[in-house]
Amino acid sequence: MVLQYKSKKGGNWKKYPGKDKLKESIGKYNFRLLSGDKKKILVDKSSYQKVMKRFRQIEFFKHRK
């Protein structure tokens, strides 16, 4: 899965480098989650908390037996 971000003011989607490397707080960005091959959007434009919540759900069910 690929996590991407962009400013709420506009711009292009960029690969998420981590909280420490962002210039501003995470509240000023939109996030989205893509499949590994970047062909399917798993979570469309949303806040960091909502995207990470869905990411954890996907990982949980992926590794569940």
PDB file of N, CA, C and O in Angstrom:
ATOM      1  N   MET A   1       0.832  -1.175   0.000  1.00  0.00           N
ATOM      2  CA  MET A   1       0.000   0.000   0.000  1.00  0.00           C
ATOM      3  C   MET A   1       0.882   1.245   0.000  1.00  0.00           C
ATOM      4  O   MET A   1       1.986   1.251   0.544  1.00  0.00           O
ATOM      5  N   VAL A   2       0.369   2.276  -0.615  1.00  0.00           N
ATOM      6  CA  VAL A   2       1.118   3.518  -0.749  1.00  0.00           C
ATOM      7  C   VAL A   2       0.298   4.652  -0.138  1.00  0.00           C
ATOM      8  O   VAL A   2      -0.863   4.859  -0.490  1.00  0.00           O
ATOM      9  N   LEU A   3       0.920   5.373   0.776  1.00  0.00           N
ATOM     10  CA  LEU A   3       0.272   6.524   1.408  1.00  0.00           C
ATOM     11  C   LEU A   3       0.780   7.785   0.718  1.00  0.00           C
ATOM     12  O   LEU A   3       1.988   7.993   0.607  1.00  0.00           O
ATOM     13  N   GLN A   4      -0.141   8.624   0.254  1.00  0.00           N
ATOM     14  CA  GLN A   4       0.225   9.862  -0.418  1.00  0.00           C
ATOM     15  C   GLN A   4      -0.422  11.039   0.299  1.00  0.00           C
ATOM     16  O   GLN A   4      -1.415  10.882   1.010  1.00  0.00           O
ATOM     17  N   TYR A   5       0.161  12.231   0.097  1.00  0.00           N
ATOM     18  CA  TYR A   5      -0.374  13.441   0.718  1.00  0.00           C
ATOM     19  C   TYR A   5      -0.268  14.606  -0.247  1.00  0.00           C
ATOM     20  O   TYR A   5       0.529  14.586  -1.185  1.00  0.00           O
ATOM     21  N   LYS A   6      -1.089  15.626  -0.001  1.00  0.00           N
ATOM     22  CA  LYS A   6      -0.962  16.909  -0.699  1.00  0.00           C
ATOM     23  C   LYS A   6      -1.575  17.984   0.182  1.00  0.00           C
ATOM     24  O   LYS A   6      -2.383  17.692   1.064  1.00  0.00           O
ATOM     25  N   SER A   7      -1.191  19.209  -0.060  1.00  0.00           N
ATOM     26  CA  SER A   7      -1.678  20.340   0.712  1.00  0.00           C
ATOM     27  C   SER A   7      -3.172  20.529   0.463  1.00  0.00           C
ATOM     28  O   SER A   7      -3.659  20.246  -0.632  1.00  0.00           O
ATOM     29  N   LYS A   8      -3.890  20.998   1.459  1.00  0.00           N
ATOM     30  CA  LYS A   8      -5.322  21.266   1.287  1.00  0.00           C
ATOM     31  C   LYS A   8      -5.550  22.437   0.336  1.00  0.00           C
ATOM     32  O   LYS A   8      -6.642  22.595  -0.209  1.00  0.00           O
ATOM     33  N   LYS A   9      -4.527  23.250   0.140  1.00  0.00           N
ATOM     34  CA  LYS A   9      -4.633  24.383  -0.777  1.00  0.00           C
ATOM     35  C   LYS A   9      -4.546  23.929  -2.233  1.00  0.00           C
ATOM     36  O   LYS A   9      -4.994  24.646  -3.128  1.00  0.00           O
ATOM     37  N   GLY A  10      -3.986  22.773  -2.478  1.00  0.00           N
ATOM     38  CA  GLY A  10      -3.848  22.266  -3.838  1.00  0.00           C
ATOM     39  C   GLY A  10      -2.470  21.675  -4.061  1.00  0.00           C
ATOM     40  O   GLY A  10      -1.664  21.577  -3.136  1.00  0.00           O
ATOM     41  N   GLY A  11      -2.210  21.286  -5.294  1.00  0.00           N
ATOM     42  CA  GLY A  11      -0.911  20.712  -5.611  1.00  0.00           C
ATOM     43  C   GLY A  11      -1.053  19.272  -6.069  1.00  0.00           C
ATOM     44  O   GLY A  11      -2.161  18.765  -6.244  1.00  0.00           O
ATOM     45  N   ASN A  12       0.079  18.626  -6.259  1.00  0.00           N
ATOM     46  CA  ASN A  12       0.094  17.240  -6.713  1.00  0.00           C
ATOM     47  C   ASN A  12       0.236  16.280  -5.544  1.00  0.00           C
ATOM     48  O   ASN A  12       0.725  16.655  -4.478  1.00  0.00           O
ATOM     49  N   TRP A  13      -0.191  15.042  -5.748  1.00  0.00           N
ATOM     50  CA  TRP A  13      -0.022  14.005  -4.736  1.00  0.00           C
ATOM     51  C   TRP A  13       1.446  13.610  -4.684  1.00  0.00           C
ATOM     52  O   TRP A  13       2.087  13.442  -5.721  1.00  0.00           O
ATOM     53  N   LYS A  14       1.978  13.461  -3.467  1.00  0.00           N
ATOM     54  CA  LYS A  14       3.368  13.057  -3.264  1.00  0.00           C
ATOM     55  C   LYS A  14       3.400  11.869  -2.317  1.00  0.00           C
ATOM     56  O   LYS A  14       2.492  11.688  -1.506  1.00  0.00           O
ATOM     57  N   LYS A  15       4.445  11.061  -2.422  1.00  0.00           N
ATOM     58  CA  LYS A  15       4.614   9.931  -1.516  1.00  0.00           C
ATOM     59  C   LYS A  15       4.879  10.477  -0.109  1.00  0.00           C
ATOM     60  O   LYS A  15       5.665  11.408   0.065  1.00  0.00           O
ATOM     61  N   TYR A  16       4.225   9.897   0.875  1.00  0.00           N
ATOM     62  CA  TYR A  16       4.322  10.360   2.257  1.00  0.00           C
ATOM     63  C   TYR A  16       5.670   9.962   2.858  1.00  0.00           C
ATOM     64  O   TYR A  16       5.977   8.772   2.932  1.00  0.00           O
ATOM     65  N   PRO A  17       6.487  10.940   3.292  1.00  0.00           N
ATOM     66  CA  PRO A  17       7.815  10.628   3.823  1.00  0.00           C
ATOM     67  C   PRO A  17       7.839  10.331   5.322  1.00  0.00           C
ATOM     68  O   PRO A  17       8.839   9.826   5.832  1.00  0.00           O
ATOM     69  N   GLY A  18       6.762  10.633   6.026  1.00  0.00           N
ATOM     70  CA  GLY A  18       6.722  10.458   7.480  1.00  0.00           C
ATOM     71  C   GLY A  18       6.386  11.786   8.149  1.00  0.00           C
ATOM     72  O   GLY A  18       6.624  12.852   7.581  1.00  0.00           O
ATOM     73  N   LYS A  19       5.834  11.719   9.355  1.00  0.00           N
ATOM     74  CA  LYS A  19       5.405  12.932  10.063  1.00  0.00           C
ATOM     75  C   LYS A  19       6.557  13.902  10.298  1.00  0.00           C
ATOM     76  O   LYS A  19       6.377  15.116  10.203  1.00  0.00           O
ATOM     77  N   ASP A  20       7.731  13.377  10.601  1.00  0.00           N
ATOM     78  CA  ASP A  20       8.866  14.232  10.952  1.00  0.00           C
ATOM     79  C   ASP A  20       9.347  15.078   9.776  1.00  0.00           C
ATOM     80  O   ASP A  20       9.905  16.156   9.981  1.00  0.00           O
ATOM     81  N   LYS A  21       9.141  14.613   8.569  1.00  0.00           N
ATOM     82  CA  LYS A  21       9.689  15.300   7.395  1.00  0.00           C
ATOM     83  C   LYS A  21       8.716  16.282   6.745  1.00  0.00           C
ATOM     84  O   LYS A  21       9.089  16.973   5.797  1.00  0.00           O
ATOM     85  N   LEU A  22       7.478  16.358   7.235  1.00  0.00           N
ATOM     86  CA  LEU A  22       6.522  17.326   6.691  1.00  0.00           C
ATOM     87  C   LEU A  22       6.867  18.723   7.195  1.00  0.00           C
ATOM     88  O   LEU A  22       7.320  18.891   8.327  1.00  0.00           O
ATOM     89  N   LYS A  23       6.648  19.724   6.342  1.00  0.00           N
ATOM     90  CA  LYS A  23       6.974  21.105   6.702  1.00  0.00           C
ATOM     91  C   LYS A  23       5.959  21.681   7.684  1.00  0.00           C
ATOM     92  O   LYS A  23       6.320  22.465   8.561  1.00  0.00           O
ATOM     93  N   GLU A  24       4.687  21.294   7.540  1.00  0.00           N
ATOM     94  CA  GLU A  24       3.624  21.807   8.402  1.00  0.00           C
ATOM     95  C   GLU A  24       2.981  20.647   9.151  1.00  0.00           C
ATOM     96  O   GLU A  24       3.372  19.496   8.956  1.00  0.00           O
ATOM     97  N   SER A  25       2.002  20.931  10.003  1.00  0.00           N
ATOM     98  CA  SER A  25       1.328  19.875  10.755  1.00  0.00           C
ATOM     99  C   SER A  25       0.457  19.036   9.820  1.00  0.00           C
ATOM    100  O   SER A  25       0.072  19.495   8.744  1.00  0.00           O
ATOM    101  N   ILE A  26       0.147  17.799  10.236  1.00  0.00           N
ATOM    102  CA  ILE A  26      -0.615  16.894   9.377  1.00  0.00           C
ATOM    103  C   ILE A  26      -2.035  17.381   9.134  1.00  0.00           C
ATOM    104  O   ILE A  26      -2.685  16.923   8.195  1.00  0.00           O
ATOM    105  N   GLY A  27      -2.530  18.297   9.955  1.00  0.00           N
ATOM    106  CA  GLY A  27      -3.870  18.850   9.775  1.00  0.00           C
ATOM    107  C   GLY A  27      -4.006  19.722   8.529  1.00  0.00           C
ATOM    108  O   GLY A  27      -5.120  19.993   8.080  1.00  0.00           O
ATOM    109  N   LYS A  28      -2.892  20.157   7.977  1.00  0.00           N
ATOM    110  CA  LYS A  28      -2.926  21.027   6.802  1.00  0.00           C
ATOM    111  C   LYS A  28      -2.790  20.259   5.501  1.00  0.00           C
ATOM    112  O   LYS A  28      -2.636  20.861   4.438  1.00  0.00           O
ATOM    113  N   TYR A  29      -2.845  18.928   5.575  1.00  0.00           N
ATOM    114  CA  TYR A  29      -2.692  18.087   4.387  1.00  0.00           C
ATOM    115  C   TYR A  29      -3.877  17.137   4.236  1.00  0.00           C
ATOM    116  O   TYR A  29      -4.538  16.794   5.216  1.00  0.00           O
ATOM    117  N   ASN A  30      -4.136  16.719   3.005  1.00  0.00           N
ATOM    118  CA  ASN A  30      -5.074  15.637   2.707  1.00  0.00           C
ATOM    119  C   ASN A  30      -4.242  14.394   2.418  1.00  0.00           C
ATOM    120  O   ASN A  30      -3.125  14.490   1.910  1.00  0.00           O
ATOM    121  N   PHE A  31      -4.790  13.233   2.743  1.00  0.00           N
ATOM    122  CA  PHE A  31      -4.087  11.975   2.539  1.00  0.00           C
ATOM    123  C   PHE A  31      -4.966  11.026   1.747  1.00  0.00           C
ATOM    124  O   PHE A  31      -6.188  11.171   1.727  1.00  0.00           O
ATOM    125  N   ARG A  32      -4.342  10.054   1.091  1.00  0.00           N
ATOM    126  CA  ARG A  32      -5.068   8.984   0.432  1.00  0.00           C
ATOM    127  C   ARG A  32      -4.210   7.734   0.455  1.00  0.00           C
ATOM    128  O   ARG A  32      -2.988   7.803   0.588  1.00  0.00           O
ATOM    129  N   LEU A  33      -4.871   6.584   0.323  1.00  0.00           N
ATOM    130  CA  LEU A  33      -4.196   5.299   0.367  1.00  0.00           C
ATOM    131  C   LEU A  33      -4.452   4.575  -0.944  1.00  0.00           C
ATOM    132  O   LEU A  33      -5.598   4.436  -1.371  1.00  0.00           O
ATOM    133  N   LEU A  34      -3.380   4.115  -1.580  1.00  0.00           N
ATOM    134  CA  LEU A  34      -3.472   3.406  -2.850  1.00  0.00           C
ATOM    135  C   LEU A  34      -2.986   1.978  -2.675  1.00  0.00           C
ATOM    136  O   LEU A  34      -2.266   1.667  -1.726  1.00  0.00           O
ATOM    137  N   SER A  35      -3.386   1.110  -3.598  1.00  0.00           N
ATOM    138  CA  SER A  35      -2.865  -0.246  -3.601  1.00  0.00           C
ATOM    139  C   SER A  35      -1.379  -0.199  -3.967  1.00  0.00           C
ATOM    140  O   SER A  35      -0.880   0.843  -4.393  1.00  0.00           O
ATOM    141  N   GLY A  36      -0.678  -1.307  -3.806  1.00  0.00           N
ATOM    142  CA  GLY A  36       0.753  -1.355  -4.057  1.00  0.00           C
ATOM    143  C   GLY A  36       1.148  -0.985  -5.469  1.00  0.00           C
ATOM    144  O   GLY A  36       2.194  -0.370  -5.678  1.00  0.00           O
ATOM    145  N   ASP A  37       0.322  -1.351  -6.451  1.00  0.00           N
ATOM    146  CA  ASP A  37       0.632  -1.026  -7.851  1.00  0.00           C
ATOM    147  C   ASP A  37       0.073   0.344  -8.262  1.00  0.00           C
ATOM    148  O   ASP A  37       0.189   0.737  -9.422  1.00  0.00           O
ATOM    149  N   LYS A  38      -0.520   1.055  -7.329  1.00  0.00           N
ATOM    150  CA  LYS A  38      -1.065   2.413  -7.507  1.00  0.00           C
ATOM    151  C   LYS A  38      -2.196   2.480  -8.539  1.00  0.00           C
ATOM    152  O   LYS A  38      -2.425   3.531  -9.136  1.00  0.00           O
ATOM    153  N   LYS A  39      -2.899   1.371  -8.749  1.00  0.00           N
ATOM    154  CA  LYS A  39      -3.997   1.365  -9.714  1.00  0.00           C
ATOM    155  C   LYS A  39      -5.364   1.502  -9.057  1.00  0.00           C
ATOM    156  O   LYS A  39      -6.338   1.862  -9.718  1.00  0.00           O
ATOM    157  N   LYS A  40      -5.440   1.216  -7.759  1.00  0.00           N
ATOM    158  CA  LYS A  40      -6.728   1.256  -7.070  1.00  0.00           C
ATOM    159  C   LYS A  40      -6.635   2.162  -5.844  1.00  0.00           C
ATOM    160  O   LYS A  40      -5.705   2.041  -5.046  1.00  0.00           O
ATOM    161  N   ILE A  41      -7.589   3.057  -5.699  1.00  0.00           N
ATOM    162  CA  ILE A  41      -7.642   3.931  -4.529  1.00  0.00           C
ATOM    163  C   ILE A  41      -8.403   3.209  -3.431  1.00  0.00           C
ATOM    164  O   ILE A  41      -9.584   2.901  -3.590  1.00  0.00           O
ATOM    165  N   LEU A  42      -7.734   2.938  -2.317  1.00  0.00           N
ATOM    166  CA  LEU A  42      -8.360   2.239  -1.194  1.00  0.00           C
ATOM    167  C   LEU A  42      -9.094   3.217  -0.279  1.00  0.00           C
ATOM    168  O   LEU A  42     -10.174   2.906   0.223  1.00  0.00           O
ATOM    169  N   VAL A  43      -8.516   4.388  -0.063  1.00  0.00           N
ATOM    170  CA  VAL A  43      -9.155   5.458   0.711  1.00  0.00           C
ATOM    171  C   VAL A  43      -8.933   6.748  -0.056  1.00  0.00           C
ATOM    172  O   VAL A  43      -7.793   7.139  -0.309  1.00  0.00           O
ATOM    173  N   ASP A  44     -10.018   7.409  -0.425  1.00  0.00           N
ATOM    174  CA  ASP A  44      -9.897   8.663  -1.167  1.00  0.00           C
ATOM    175  C   ASP A  44      -9.534   9.796  -0.208  1.00  0.00           C
ATOM    176  O   ASP A  44      -9.378   9.566   0.991  1.00  0.00           O
ATOM    177  N   LYS A  45      -9.403  10.991  -0.717  1.00  0.00           N
ATOM    178  CA  LYS A  45      -8.965  12.166   0.026  1.00  0.00           C
ATOM    179  C   LYS A  45      -9.652  12.279   1.378  1.00  0.00           C
ATOM    180  O   LYS A  45     -10.875  12.392   1.464  1.00  0.00           O
ATOM    181  N   SER A  46      -8.833  12.245   2.448  1.00  0.00           N
ATOM    182  CA  SER A  46      -9.379  12.283   3.797  1.00  0.00           C
ATOM    183  C   SER A  46      -8.296  12.757   4.765  1.00  0.00           C
ATOM    184  O   SER A  46      -7.178  13.069   4.356  1.00  0.00           O
ATOM    185  N   SER A  47      -8.642  12.808   6.054  1.00  0.00           N
ATOM    186  CA  SER A  47      -7.673  13.210   7.074  1.00  0.00           C
ATOM    187  C   SER A  47      -6.719  12.052   7.378  1.00  0.00           C
ATOM    188  O   SER A  47      -6.987  10.898   7.042  1.00  0.00           O
ATOM    189  N   TYR A  48      -5.621  12.383   8.011  1.00  0.00           N
ATOM    190  CA  TYR A  48      -4.603  11.386   8.352  1.00  0.00           C
ATOM    191  C   TYR A  48      -5.184  10.298   9.257  1.00  0.00           C
ATOM    192  O   TYR A  48      -4.911   9.114   9.058  1.00  0.00           O
ATOM    193  N   GLN A  49      -5.978  10.691  10.242  1.00  0.00           N
ATOM    194  CA  GLN A  49      -6.533   9.729  11.193  1.00  0.00           C
ATOM    195  C   GLN A  49      -7.449   8.729  10.496  1.00  0.00           C
ATOM    196  O   GLN A  49      -7.375   7.533  10.781  1.00  0.00           O
ATOM    197  N   LYS A  50      -8.300   9.185   9.600  1.00  0.00           N
ATOM    198  CA  LYS A  50      -9.228   8.290   8.907  1.00  0.00           C
ATOM    199  C   LYS A  50      -8.489   7.332   7.983  1.00  0.00           C
ATOM    200  O   LYS A  50      -8.832   6.152   7.901  1.00  0.00           O
ATOM    201  N   VAL A  51      -7.477   7.839   7.290  1.00  0.00           N
ATOM    202  CA  VAL A  51      -6.704   6.995   6.384  1.00  0.00           C
ATOM    203  C   VAL A  51      -5.944   5.929   7.169  1.00  0.00           C
ATOM    204  O   VAL A  51      -5.920   4.767   6.764  1.00  0.00           O
ATOM    205  N   MET A  52      -5.327   6.308   8.281  1.00  0.00           N
ATOM    206  CA  MET A  52      -4.558   5.343   9.074  1.00  0.00           C
ATOM    207  C   MET A  52      -5.475   4.322   9.751  1.00  0.00           C
ATOM    208  O   MET A  52      -5.081   3.170   9.934  1.00  0.00           O
ATOM    209  N   LYS A  53      -6.672   4.722  10.119  1.00  0.00           N
ATOM    210  CA  LYS A  53      -7.630   3.784  10.696  1.00  0.00           C
ATOM    211  C   LYS A  53      -7.959   2.692   9.677  1.00  0.00           C
ATOM    212  O   LYS A  53      -7.971   1.507  10.011  1.00  0.00           O
ATOM    213  N   ARG A  54      -8.222   3.094   8.448  1.00  0.00           N
ATOM    214  CA  ARG A  54      -8.523   2.124   7.385  1.00  0.00           C
ATOM    215  C   ARG A  54      -7.300   1.268   7.052  1.00  0.00           C
ATOM    216  O   ARG A  54      -7.436   0.075   6.782  1.00  0.00           O
ATOM    217  N   PHE A  55      -6.115   1.863   7.070  1.00  0.00           N
ATOM    218  CA  PHE A  55      -4.874   1.129   6.830  1.00  0.00           C
ATOM    219  C   PHE A  55      -4.705   0.001   7.849  1.00  0.00           C
ATOM    220  O   PHE A  55      -4.363  -1.126   7.492  1.00  0.00           O
ATOM    221  N   ARG A  56      -4.949   0.322   9.126  1.00  0.00           N
ATOM    222  CA  ARG A  56      -4.835  -0.701  10.183  1.00  0.00           C
ATOM    223  C   ARG A  56      -5.868  -1.804  10.000  1.00  0.00           C
ATOM    224  O   ARG A  56      -5.565  -2.974  10.235  1.00  0.00           O
ATOM    225  N   GLN A  57      -7.083  -1.452   9.586  1.00  0.00           N
ATOM    226  CA  GLN A  57      -8.121  -2.459   9.341  1.00  0.00           C
ATOM    227  C   GLN A  57      -7.701  -3.404   8.222  1.00  0.00           C
ATOM    228  O   GLN A  57      -7.854  -4.619   8.347  1.00  0.00           O
ATOM    229  N   ILE A  58      -7.181  -2.864   7.147  1.00  0.00           N
ATOM    230  CA  ILE A  58      -6.746  -3.688   6.013  1.00  0.00           C
ATOM    231  C   ILE A  58      -5.617  -4.613   6.439  1.00  0.00           C
ATOM    232  O   ILE A  58      -5.636  -5.798   6.107  1.00  0.00           O
ATOM    233  N   GLU A  59      -4.628  -4.093   7.174  1.00  0.00           N
ATOM    234  CA  GLU A  59      -3.503  -4.908   7.616  1.00  0.00           C
ATOM    235  C   GLU A  59      -3.975  -6.017   8.575  1.00  0.00           C
ATOM    236  O   GLU A  59      -3.477  -7.142   8.511  1.00  0.00           O
ATOM    237  N   PHE A  60      -4.916  -5.708   9.448  1.00  0.00           N
ATOM    238  CA  PHE A  60      -5.421  -6.706  10.373  1.00  0.00           C
ATOM    239  C   PHE A  60      -6.056  -7.871   9.642  1.00  0.00           C
ATOM    240  O   PHE A  60      -5.759  -9.027   9.943  1.00  0.00           O
ATOM    241  N   PHE A  61      -6.925  -7.584   8.689  1.00  0.00           N
ATOM    242  CA  PHE A  61      -7.617  -8.653   7.976  1.00  0.00           C
ATOM    243  C   PHE A  61      -6.712  -9.366   6.989  1.00  0.00           C
ATOM    244  O   PHE A  61      -6.962 -10.523   6.653  1.00  0.00           O
ATOM    245  N   LYS A  62      -5.673  -8.706   6.520  1.00  0.00           N
ATOM    246  CA  LYS A  62      -4.733  -9.321   5.601  1.00  0.00           C
ATOM    247  C   LYS A  62      -3.934 -10.413   6.301  1.00  0.00           C
ATOM    248  O   LYS A  62      -3.622 -11.438   5.695  1.00  0.00           O
ATOM    249  N   HIS A  63      -3.599 -10.201   7.577  1.00  0.00           N
ATOM    250  CA  HIS A  63      -2.772 -11.151   8.317  1.00  0.00           C
ATOM    251  C   HIS A  63      -3.581 -12.065   9.233  1.00  0.00           C
ATOM    252  O   HIS A  63      -3.006 -12.847   9.991  1.00  0.00           O
ATOM    253  N   ARG A  64      -4.892 -11.974   9.171  1.00  0.00           N
ATOM    254  CA  ARG A  64      -5.771 -12.798  10.000  1.00  0.00           C
ATOM    255  C   ARG A  64      -5.903 -14.180   9.408  1.00  0.00           C
ATOM    256  O   ARG A  64      -5.962 -14.337   8.189  1.00  0.00           O
ATOM    257  N   LYS A  65      -5.948 -15.182  10.264  1.00  0.00           N
ATOM    258  CA  LYS A  65      -6.065 -16.575   9.773  1.00  0.00           C
ATOM    259  C   LYS A  65      -7.404 -17.159  10.096  1.00  0.00           C
ATOM    260  O   LYS A  65      -7.671 -18.312   9.759  1.00  0.00           O
TER     261      LYS A  65
END
